[in-house]
């Protein structure tokens, strides 16, 4: 389905562009769409979660998906040693890559309590409508 392809393309573009900007400062930066990988985590860790979304632009036949509202939640996690500044740096860079793809911010980056004193985490949300024939990241 083209919706899944669009989400995969968005993830790939954001990961590539953000990593390119951040890898010198954070050589072990990890991007994932899996909340639990079963493998040791590298830090900083950027979890990109495509939120459940609604179909848009329905038609009378209703045989396909013409568009959808693409919502994304991003969680950036760093170690306590890396500190809040590193968490902010990564969060804002990833956010800027979503903005470059036309996403609007619906929740600015904010620190989230995790209950684990060894890590720091920021979360933000973005969204944009995507049509079946949209070109993403052209």
C-alpha positions in Angstrom: 0.0 0.0 0.0 1.3 3.4 -0.9 0.7 4.8 2.6 3.3 2.4 4.1 5.7 3.3 1.3 5.2 7.0 2.1 6.0 6.5 5.7 9.1 4.4 4.9 10.3 7.2 2.6 9.7 9.9 5.2 11.6 7.8 7.8 14.5 7.2 5.4 14.8 10.9 4.4 14.7 12.2 8.0 17.1 9.6 9.2 19.6 10.2 6.4 19.5 14.0 6.7 19.5 14.3 10.5 22.3 11.7 10.8 24.4 13.5 8.3 24.1 16.7 10.5 24.6 14.9 13.8 27.1 12.0 13.3 30.2 14.1 13.9 29.0 15.1 17.4 27.2 11.8 18.1 28.9 9.0 16.2 26.8 6.3 17.8 23.4 7.9 17.1 20.7 5.3 16.4 17.4 5.8 14.5 14.6 3.2 14.7 10.9 2.7 14.1 10.9 -0.2 16.6 10.1 0.6 20.2 11.7 -2.7 21.3 14.5 -4.2 19.2 15.8 -6.7 21.7 19.3 -5.4 21.1 21.4 -3.0 23.2 20.6 0.6 22.5 23.1 3.1 21.3 22.7 6.7 22.4 21.4 9.1 21.4 18.5 7.0 20.2 15.8 8.5 18.0 12.5 6.5 17.9 10.2 7.6 15.1 6.7 6.4 15.6 4.0 6.9 12.9 0.8 7.5 14.8 -2.5 5.9 13.8 -4.1 8.3 11.4 -7.3 9.0 9.5 -8.0 8.7 5.8 -8.7 11.9 4.0 -10.2 12.9 0.7 -12.6 10.0 0.3 -14.6 9.6 -2.9 -17.9 8.0 -3.9 -16.3 4.7 -4.9 -14.2 4.5 -1.7 -12.0 1.8 -3.3 -8.6 3.2 -2.3 -6.9 5.7 0.0 -6.6 9.1 -1.7 -4.8 10.8 1.2 -4.1 10.5 4.9 -3.1 12.7 7.8 0.4 11.6 8.6 1.1 12.0 12.3 4.5 11.3 13.8 5.8 11.2 17.4 9.5 11.3 17.9 11.3 10.3 21.2 14.9 11.2 21.6 16.8 9.5 24.4 20.2 10.2 25.7 22.3 9.1 28.7 22.5 11.3 31.8 26.2 11.8 30.9 25.3 13.2 27.5 22.9 15.6 29.2 19.8 17.6 28.4 21.7 19.9 25.9 22.6 16.9 23.8 18.9 15.8 23.9 17.8 19.2 22.8 20.4 19.4 20.0 19.3 16.0 18.5 15.5 16.8 19.0 15.7 20.1 17.2 17.7 18.8 14.3 15.3 15.9 13.7 12.4 18.4 14.0 14.0 20.6 11.4 14.2 17.7 9.0 10.5 17.1 9.4 9.8 20.8 8.9 11.8 20.6 5.6 9.4 17.9 4.5 6.4 20.2 5.1 5.3 18.9 8.5 3.7 21.2 11.0 4.6 21.0 14.7 1.6 20.0 16.9 3.7 19.5 20.1 7.1 21.2 20.5 9.9 19.2 22.0 9.5 18.7 25.8 11.4 16.7 28.4 9.5 13.7 29.6 10.0 12.0 32.9 11.0 8.4 32.4 11.4 7.2 35.9 15.0 6.3 35.0 17.6 8.7 36.4 20.2 7.4 33.9 18.5 8.7 30.8 17.0 12.0 29.5 14.2 12.0 27.0 12.4 14.6 24.8 9.3 14.0 22.8 7.6 16.0 20.0 4.9 15.5 17.4 4.5 16.6 13.8 1.9 16.0 11.1 0.9 16.8 7.6 -1.6 15.6 5.0 -0.1 13.4 2.3 -1.9 12.6 -0.9 -1.6 9.5 -3.0 0.5 11.3 -5.7 2.5 13.6 -3.5 6.2 13.8 -4.0 8.0 13.6 -0.7 11.4 15.2 -0.2 12.0 15.9 -3.9 
